[in-house]
Every structure is written in structure tokens, then in C-alpha cells.
Amino acid sequence: MSEGDKHDHGPSHSHEHRGGRHEHKTRFHDPEHAAEFDRRKSEIRADLAEKLAEMLELGSEESVLEVATGTGRAARPVAKRLHGGRIVGVDQAPAMLEVGHRHEEPIPAYSQCAGEADALPFKANAFDRAFVSFSLHHFGNPERVVREVLRVLRNGGKFVILDPVLKESTDALGAALDAKVNEVFRRTHGQDFRFHTASGIQRLLLKAGYRGARARVVTYTFDQEGMDGIPTGAHWLEIAAELEAEAPALAERLKATYFTWHKHGDALHVSGSFPYALVSGEKPQ
Ligand SMILES: C[S@@+](CC[C@H](N)C(=O)[O-])C[C@H]1O[C@@H](n2cnc3c(N)ncnc32)[C@H](O)[C@@H]1O
């Protein structure tokens, strides 16, 4: 397993201006990164994708939308549960769509479309189900995205969001740790990056007009050498190293909240847990 994000140095995120249009480029626009992303395997991701597929409560002939589909990794287990329906995946990064398009294990009943999550290229009431997997934390305007999904869902249609989340914090030290976590992730993923909490995602859906918003938090524990197999694990090691050097009180809070680490020789033993939220809501009838 090697799920942890590559340990990059320096920002791989850039802004470009072409023909007066402001383009926002992320590492997902890099074909090499897109191919590497698709090769990563993780039992945690696979297990979460199955839970997501279950939560969509697919019957038959449904029309399903995946927003920010990437290379289609989460669409694959969902497609296996579809009976006669179809999945459309939309993503802003052509490099990710291309890897999905050429995949050696094509996804049945799946088609792709280039587009922005906050300006979906679909008419209203077009889908029975919609989902977002491992992408909410990349959206600069998640409020607009969930409203767009509400627009394209039919009445009674179901939306499920799966995302790694922060544990709920209630004091100043917790808020400082959350800020540090986002700061480190932004170096690689750009200024739009922001981890949410499970209750924050639930509120996002309720505020947009979904009803019956429910959050389920799944926490995976680990006790192993290095962060292989832990989604985004490498960035958490950066956070640990920086806090240990700069802010011992925050390093202690990181240990109490997420994981502890011990160096022995060249190896690093890590032990702790990370939470993931599965949040669902329905478009009112
Ligand atoms: C971590 S990948 C997740 C891909 C896939 N859903 C999965 O679970 O493997 C995040 C994806 O979100 C896409 N993305 C980020 N912001 C987007 C936006 N505003 N509109 C459309 N796609 C976006 C990226 O291009 C990337 O493919």
C-alpha cells in the first residue's frame, strides 16, 4: 500500500492568465501526477468507497453524478452496484479524466465530462443521485458546489459526500492546530484547500436546502512503520516535524488528537487514528 501523498517540496500549484481568463491550476492538471494518483492503492480508500456506494442506496436505472471524479476510482465500486443506470463524472482536470478514459479496467456505464464543480454543465433535475469523494477539501467555494448539486438533482434525489475530516475542536489550541494542518496542506494543494469537520459538512448541506442531512464518521486506527497506506499521511508527518521544532504545545495536541510518532534509527513508528465523514442529504420533494 502506498496511499500517502508524495512528499513534495515547494508549491506545485500555480495561477495562469490565458486570453484574459484566470485559470486555477492544481497538481491534478499534471499528467504524471494524475497517473501516479491512480496507481495508489489503499485499503482505507477502498473500504470508504464501498461505504459510499452503500449509502447511495442504488436501486435500478439510476442516473448518478460524481462531482470531481478524477480518474474514476470512486466511480468504479458505485458502477458495480448500478443495475441499468449510468454514472457521469465531471472534473476540471483533463489530465485526471484522460487517465480514467484510458484505464485498463474500464468502468461500465460511466462517461466523463470536463467542467467546474461550482458551475455544473447539466440542466436542472437531471440526476437521481450525486456524490463527491475525497474532493470537498479542494473546493474554494463548497457552498456554491452543494447548491449546484441541489440544482441538478431531481426532487427526492440523494447526495453523499465522503471526505477526510478534522476532529471537532472546541478550544484555541485546537483551532491553532486546525490552522497549521491547513497551512501545510495548502503548500502542496493551493490556497483553496480546507479540511472540514463532519458537523461542518452537515451544516453546509442543511444551509443549502437539503433535508435529512446525516453524518457518519468512520475512524481508522493505525500502528505501523511510516505512513504508507494512510491517505494524505505524508503531509501529517510534515506537520508533526514542524510542530515538534516550532510549537511543542501544538505537537502535544497533535499527539493527543491524531497520532504519536517515535523515531528509531532511520524508521519512524506512527500510531493513531484519522476520521472520515460520510454525509448524506436529500433534495426536498
Ligand atoms: C483527490 S482527487 C479525488 C478524485 C476522485 N473523486 C477519487 O475519489 O479518487 C480530487 C479531484 O477534484 C478535482 N477538482 C478539484 N476542484 C475542482 C473543481 N472546482 N471542479 C471540478 N473538479 C475539481 C481535481 O481535479 C481532482 O481530480
PDBQT file of the ligand as one rigid body, heavy atoms in Angstrom, charges set to zero:
ROOT
HETATM    1  C1  LIG A 301      -8.216  13.872  -4.654  1.00  0.00    +0.000 C 
HETATM    2  S1  LIG A 301      -8.967  13.864  -6.252  1.00  0.00    +0.000 S 
HETATM    3  C2  LIG A 301     -10.353  12.788  -5.968  1.00  0.00    +0.000 C 
HETATM    4  C3  LIG A 301     -10.811  12.084  -7.229  1.00  0.00    +0.000 C 
HETATM    5  C4  LIG A 301     -11.883  11.022  -7.053  1.00  0.00    +0.000 C 
HETATM    6  N1  LIG A 301     -13.158  11.601  -6.646  1.00  0.00    +0.000 N 
HETATM    7  C5  LIG A 301     -11.456   9.942  -6.085  1.00  0.00    +0.000 C 
HETATM    8  O1  LIG A 301     -12.133   9.717  -5.065  1.00  0.00    +0.000 OA
HETATM    9  O2  LIG A 301     -10.435   9.274  -6.360  1.00  0.00    +0.000 OA
HETATM   10  C6  LIG A 301      -9.680  15.478  -6.341  1.00  0.00    +0.000 C 
HETATM   11  C7  LIG A 301     -10.240  15.810  -7.703  1.00  0.00    +0.000 C 
HETATM   12  O3  LIG A 301     -11.030  17.006  -7.573  1.00  0.00    +0.000 OA
HETATM   13  C8  LIG A 301     -10.894  17.733  -8.781  1.00  0.00    +0.000 C 
HETATM   14  N2  LIG A 301     -11.337  19.109  -8.510  1.00  0.00    +0.000 N 
HETATM   15  C9  LIG A 301     -10.868  19.949  -7.560  1.00  0.00    +0.000 A 
HETATM   16  N3  LIG A 301     -11.547  21.119  -7.581  1.00  0.00    +0.000 NA
HETATM   17  C10 LIG A 301     -12.470  21.009  -8.581  1.00  0.00    +0.000 A 
HETATM   18  C11 LIG A 301     -13.483  21.881  -9.077  1.00  0.00    +0.000 A 
HETATM   19  N4  LIG A 301     -13.673  23.097  -8.551  1.00  0.00    +0.000 N 
HETATM   20  N5  LIG A 301     -14.252  21.446 -10.099  1.00  0.00    +0.000 NA
HETATM   21  C12 LIG A 301     -14.063  20.212 -10.628  1.00  0.00    +0.000 A 
HETATM   22  N6  LIG A 301     -13.127  19.353 -10.201  1.00  0.00    +0.000 NA
HETATM   23  C13 LIG A 301     -12.339  19.729  -9.172  1.00  0.00    +0.000 A 
HETATM   24  C14 LIG A 301      -9.424  17.585  -9.109  1.00  0.00    +0.000 C 
HETATM   25  O4  LIG A 301      -9.143  17.919 -10.448  1.00  0.00    +0.000 OA
HETATM   26  C15 LIG A 301      -9.195  16.118  -8.778  1.00  0.00    +0.000 C 
HETATM   27  O5  LIG A 301      -9.392  15.298  -9.884  1.00  0.00    +0.000 OA
ENDROOT
TORSDOF 0
